[in-house]
Amino acid sequence: MAEDSAEVKEGFLCPLCLKDLQSFYQLQGHYEEEHSGDNRHVGGQLKNVSVTM
C-alpha cells in the first residue's frame, strides 16, 4: 500500500492562497488586505464565520 505524501493543513488558512495564519482575526485582516478585489463569495463566508464564533 502506497503512503499518501500530501500534507494536510489545518487551522486558519486563507481559502485563496492557503497562507497559514495564527487566528481568525489575522486571517480576516490578511484576506481584506491581500484579496480585497478577489472572489467576494469567499469574503462573505469569512464574515459569516465571525458571527458564529
VOFI-434889 format. One record per residue: residue number from 0; residue in one letter; z, x, y of N, C-alpha, C, O in turn; chain. Coordinates in steps of 0.1 Angstrom, whole numbers. Atoms other than C-alpha are relative to their C-alpha. Layout:
REM VOFI-434889
<site resi="NUM" resn="A" n_c3="Z" n_c1="X" n_c2="Y" ca_c3="Z" ca_c1="X" ca_c2="Y" c_c3="Z" c_c1="X" c_c2="Y" o_c3="Z" o_c1="X" o_c2="Y" chain="A"/>
...
//
This chain:
REM VOFI-434889
<site resi="0" resn="M" n_c3="0" n_c1="8" n_c2="-12" ca_c3="0" ca_c1="0" ca_c2="0" c_c3="0" c_c1="9" c_c2="12" o_c3="8" o_c1="18" o_c2="14" chain="A"/>
<site resi="1" resn="A" n_c3="1" n_c1="-9" n_c2="-12" ca_c3="-10" ca_c1="15" ca_c2="34" c_c3="10" c_c1="-5" c_c2="10" o_c3="13" o_c1="-16" o_c2="12" chain="A"/>
<site resi="2" resn="E" n_c3="-10" n_c1="2" n_c2="-11" ca_c3="16" ca_c1="18" ca_c2="61" c_c3="-7" c_c1="-4" c_c2="13" o_c3="-16" o_c1="3" o_c2="17" chain="A"/>
<site resi="3" resn="D" n_c3="6" n_c1="4" n_c2="-13" ca_c3="8" ca_c1="0" ca_c2="94" c_c3="6" c_c1="9" c_c2="10" o_c3="18" o_c1="9" o_c2="12" chain="A"/>
<site resi="4" resn="S" n_c3="-5" n_c1="-10" n_c2="-10" ca_c3="10" ca_c1="26" ca_c2="121" c_c3="0" c_c1="-6" c_c2="14" o_c3="3" o_c1="1" o_c2="24" chain="A"/>
<site resi="5" resn="A" n_c3="-1" n_c1="6" n_c2="-13" ca_c3="7" ca_c1="1" ca_c2="150" c_c3="14" c_c1="-2" c_c2="5" o_c3="23" o_c1="-7" o_c2="-2" chain="A"/>
<site resi="6" resn="E" n_c3="-14" n_c1="1" n_c2="-6" ca_c3="37" ca_c1="3" ca_c2="173" c_c3="2" c_c1="-14" c_c2="5" o_c3="-6" o_c1="-20" o_c2="12" chain="A"/>
<site resi="7" resn="V" n_c3="-4" n_c1="14" n_c2="-5" ca_c3="55" ca_c1="-30" ca_c2="180" c_c3="8" c_c1="3" c_c2="13" o_c3="18" o_c1="10" o_c2="12" chain="A"/>
<site resi="8" resn="K" n_c3="-8" n_c1="-2" n_c2="-12" ca_c3="67" ca_c1="-31" ca_c2="216" c_c3="7" c_c1="-13" c_c2="3" o_c3="2" o_c1="-24" o_c2="1" chain="A"/>
<site resi="9" resn="E" n_c3="-9" n_c1="11" n_c2="-3" ca_c3="95" ca_c1="-54" ca_c2="227" c_c3="6" c_c1="2" c_c2="14" o_c3="6" o_c1="13" o_c2="19" chain="A"/>
<site resi="10" resn="G" n_c3="-7" n_c1="-2" n_c2="-13" ca_c3="112" ca_c1="-61" ca_c2="260" c_c3="-7" c_c1="-6" c_c2="11" o_c3="-14" o_c1="-17" o_c2="9" chain="A"/>
<site resi="11" resn="F" n_c3="6" n_c1="5" n_c2="-12" ca_c3="99" ca_c1="-66" ca_c2="294" c_c3="-13" c_c1="7" c_c2="3" o_c3="-14" o_c1="16" o_c2="11" chain="A"/>
<site resi="12" resn="L" n_c3="13" n_c1="-7" n_c2="0" ca_c3="62" ca_c1="-57" ca_c2="290" c_c3="-9" c_c1="-9" c_c2="10" o_c3="-9" o_c1="-21" o_c2="9" chain="A"/>
<site resi="13" resn="C" n_c3="10" n_c1="6" n_c2="-9" ca_c3="36" ca_c1="-65" ca_c2="317" c_c3="-11" c_c1="-6" c_c2="-10" o_c3="-16" o_c1="1" o_c2="-18" chain="A"/>
<site resi="14" resn="P" n_c3="10" n_c1="6" n_c2="9" ca_c3="12" ca_c1="-90" ca_c2="300" c_c3="-14" c_c1="5" c_c2="2" o_c3="-23" o_c1="3" o_c2="-6" chain="A"/>
<site resi="15" resn="L" n_c3="14" n_c1="-5" n_c2="-3" ca_c3="-18" ca_c1="-74" ca_c2="317" c_c3="-2" c_c1="15" c_c2="-3" o_c3="-12" o_c1="18" o_c2="-9" chain="A"/>
<site resi="16" resn="C" n_c3="2" n_c1="-15" n_c2="2" ca_c3="-12" ca_c1="-36" ca_c2="315" c_c3="9" c_c1="5" c_c2="-11" o_c3="8" o_c1="17" o_c2="-14" chain="A"/>
<site resi="17" resn="L" n_c3="-10" n_c1="-4" n_c2="10" ca_c3="16" ca_c1="-35" ca_c2="289" c_c3="10" c_c1="11" c_c2="4" o_c3="15" o_c1="17" o_c2="-4" chain="A"/>
<site resi="18" resn="K" n_c3="-10" n_c1="-10" n_c2="-5" ca_c3="38" ca_c1="-13" ca_c2="311" c_c3="13" c_c1="-6" c_c2="-4" o_c3="16" o_c1="-17" o_c2="-3" chain="A"/>
<site resi="19" resn="D" n_c3="-13" n_c1="3" n_c2="4" ca_c3="73" ca_c1="-13" ca_c2="298" c_c3="10" c_c1="1" c_c2="12" o_c3="12" o_c1="12" o_c2="17" chain="A"/>
<site resi="20" resn="L" n_c3="-9" n_c1="1" n_c2="-12" ca_c3="98" ca_c1="-24" ca_c2="325" c_c3="14" c_c1="-3" c_c2="-6" o_c3="16" o_c1="-7" o_c2="-17" chain="A"/>
<site resi="21" resn="Q" n_c3="-14" n_c1="1" n_c2="5" ca_c3="136" ca_c1="-25" ca_c2="322" c_c3="7" c_c1="-13" c_c2="2" o_c3="17" o_c1="-16" o_c2="-4" chain="A"/>
<site resi="22" resn="S" n_c3="-7" n_c1="13" n_c2="-2" ca_c3="144" ca_c1="-60" ca_c2="335" c_c3="-11" c_c1="-10" c_c2="4" o_c3="-22" o_c1="-7" o_c2="7" chain="A"/>
<site resi="23" resn="F" n_c3="9" n_c1="10" n_c2="-5" ca_c3="128" ca_c1="-93" ca_c2="343" c_c3="-4" c_c1="2" c_c2="14" o_c3="-16" o_c1="0" o_c2="18" chain="A"/>
<site resi="24" resn="Y" n_c3="3" n_c1="-2" n_c2="-15" ca_c3="131" ca_c1="-86" ca_c2="380" c_c3="-10" c_c1="11" c_c2="3" o_c3="-18" o_c1="10" o_c2="11" chain="A"/>
<site resi="25" resn="Q" n_c3="9" n_c1="-11" n_c2="-1" ca_c3="113" ca_c1="-53" ca_c2="376" c_c3="-14" c_c1="-4" c_c2="-4" o_c3="-24" o_c1="-1" o_c2="2" chain="A"/>
<site resi="26" resn="L" n_c3="12" n_c1="5" n_c2="5" ca_c3="86" ca_c1="-70" ca_c2="356" c_c3="-7" c_c1="-9" c_c2="11" o_c3="-19" o_c1="-8" o_c2="13" chain="A"/>
<site resi="27" resn="Q" n_c3="5" n_c1="9" n_c2="-10" ca_c3="82" ca_c1="-97" ca_c2="382" c_c3="-5" c_c1="8" c_c2="13" o_c3="-16" o_c1="5" o_c2="18" chain="A"/>
<site resi="28" resn="G" n_c3="4" n_c1="-8" n_c2="-12" ca_c3="80" ca_c1="-72" ca_c2="411" c_c3="-12" c_c1="8" c_c2="-3" o_c3="-22" o_c1="9" o_c2="5" chain="A"/>
<site resi="29" resn="H" n_c3="11" n_c1="-8" n_c2="4" ca_c3="56" ca_c1="-50" ca_c2="392" c_c3="-13" c_c1="-9" c_c2="0" o_c3="-23" o_c1="-5" o_c2="5" chain="A"/>
<site resi="30" resn="Y" n_c3="12" n_c1="9" n_c2="1" ca_c3="33" ca_c1="-80" ca_c2="385" c_c3="-5" c_c1="-4" c_c2="13" o_c3="-17" o_c1="-4" o_c2="16" chain="A"/>
<site resi="31" resn="E" n_c3="4" n_c1="4" n_c2="-14" ca_c3="33" ca_c1="-91" ca_c2="421" c_c3="-6" c_c1="11" c_c2="8" o_c3="-16" o_c1="8" o_c2="15" chain="A"/>
<site resi="32" resn="E" n_c3="5" n_c1="-12" n_c2="-7" ca_c3="26" ca_c1="-56" ca_c2="434" c_c3="-13" c_c1="4" c_c2="-6" o_c3="-23" o_c1="7" o_c2="1" chain="A"/>
<site resi="33" resn="E" n_c3="11" n_c1="-7" n_c2="7" ca_c3="1" ca_c1="-44" ca_c2="408" c_c3="-11" c_c1="-10" c_c2="-3" o_c3="-23" o_c1="-6" o_c2="-4" chain="A"/>
<site resi="34" resn="H" n_c3="10" n_c1="9" n_c2="5" ca_c3="-17" ca_c1="-76" ca_c2="397" c_c3="-1" c_c1="-13" c_c2="9" o_c3="-4" o_c1="-23" o_c2="3" chain="A"/>
<site resi="35" resn="S" n_c3="-1" n_c1="12" n_c2="-9" ca_c3="-14" ca_c1="-100" ca_c2="427" c_c3="-14" c_c1="-7" c_c2="0" o_c3="-14" o_c1="-19" o_c2="2" chain="A"/>
<site resi="36" resn="G" n_c3="13" n_c1="7" n_c2="-1" ca_c3="-52" ca_c1="-107" ca_c2="426" c_c3="-5" c_c1="-3" c_c2="-14" o_c3="-16" o_c1="-9" o_c2="-15" chain="A"/>
<site resi="37" resn="D" n_c3="4" n_c1="2" n_c2="14" ca_c3="-54" ca_c1="-109" ca_c2="388" c_c3="2" c_c1="-14" c_c2="-5" o_c3="5" o_c1="-23" o_c2="3" chain="A"/>
<site resi="38" resn="N" n_c3="-1" n_c1="13" n_c2="6" ca_c3="-51" ca_c1="-138" ca_c2="364" c_c3="13" c_c1="-8" c_c2="4" o_c3="24" o_c1="-4" o_c2="1" chain="A"/>
<site resi="39" resn="R" n_c3="-11" n_c1="8" n_c2="-6" ca_c3="-29" ca_c1="-164" ca_c2="382" c_c3="8" c_c1="-8" c_c2="-11" o_c3="19" o_c1="-11" o_c2="-10" chain="A"/>
<site resi="40" resn="H" n_c3="-6" n_c1="8" n_c2="11" ca_c3="-22" ca_c1="-183" ca_c2="349" c_c3="12" c_c1="8" c_c2="-5" o_c3="23" o_c1="2" o_c2="-8" chain="A"/>
<site resi="41" resn="V" n_c3="-11" n_c1="-8" n_c2="5" ca_c3="0" ca_c1="-154" ca_c2="337" c_c3="11" c_c1="1" c_c2="10" o_c3="23" o_c1="0" o_c2="6" chain="A"/>
<site resi="42" resn="G" n_c3="-10" n_c1="0" n_c2="-10" ca_c3="18" ca_c1="-153" ca_c2="370" c_c3="8" c_c1="-12" c_c2="0" o_c3="20" o_c1="-12" o_c2="2" chain="A"/>
<site resi="43" resn="G" n_c3="-7" n_c1="13" n_c2="1" ca_c3="27" ca_c1="-189" ca_c2="366" c_c3="9" c_c1="0" c_c2="-12" o_c3="20" o_c1="-6" o_c2="-11" chain="A"/>
<site resi="44" resn="Q" n_c3="-9" n_c1="-1" n_c2="12" ca_c3="41" ca_c1="-182" ca_c2="332" c_c3="12" c_c1="9" c_c2="3" o_c3="23" o_c1="5" o_c2="-1" chain="A"/>
<site resi="45" resn="L" n_c3="-11" n_c1="-9" n_c2="-3" ca_c3="63" ca_c1="-154" ca_c2="346" c_c3="10" c_c1="-8" c_c2="9" o_c3="22" o_c1="-7" o_c2="7" chain="A"/>
<site resi="46" resn="K" n_c3="-9" n_c1="8" n_c2="-9" ca_c3="77" ca_c1="-178" ca_c2="373" c_c3="7" c_c1="-10" c_c2="-8" o_c3="19" o_c1="-13" o_c2="-6" chain="A"/>
<site resi="47" resn="N" n_c3="-6" n_c1="10" n_c2="9" ca_c3="84" ca_c1="-204" ca_c2="346" c_c3="11" c_c1="7" c_c2="-8" o_c3="22" o_c1="0" o_c2="-11" chain="A"/>
<site resi="48" resn="V" n_c3="-10" n_c1="-7" n_c2="8" ca_c3="104" ca_c1="-178" ca_c2="326" c_c3="12" c_c1="2" c_c2="9" o_c3="24" o_c1="1" o_c2="4" chain="A"/>
<site resi="49" resn="S" n_c3="-11" n_c1="-2" n_c2="-9" ca_c3="126" ca_c1="-171" ca_c2="357" c_c3="8" c_c1="-12" c_c2="1" o_c3="21" o_c1="-11" o_c2="3" chain="A"/>
<site resi="50" resn="V" n_c3="-8" n_c1="12" n_c2="-1" ca_c3="136" ca_c1="-207" ca_c2="358" c_c3="8" c_c1="-3" c_c2="-12" o_c3="19" o_c1="-9" o_c2="-10" chain="A"/>
<site resi="51" resn="T" n_c3="-8" n_c1="3" n_c2="13" ca_c3="148" ca_c1="-208" ca_c2="322" c_c3="10" c_c1="11" c_c2="-2" o_c3="18" o_c1="9" o_c2="-12" chain="A"/>
<site resi="52" resn="M" n_c3="-9" n_c1="-11" n_c2="2" ca_c3="168" ca_c1="-175" ca_c2="325" c_c3="14" c_c1="-3" c_c2="6" o_c3="23" o_c1="5" o_c2="5" chain="A"/>
//
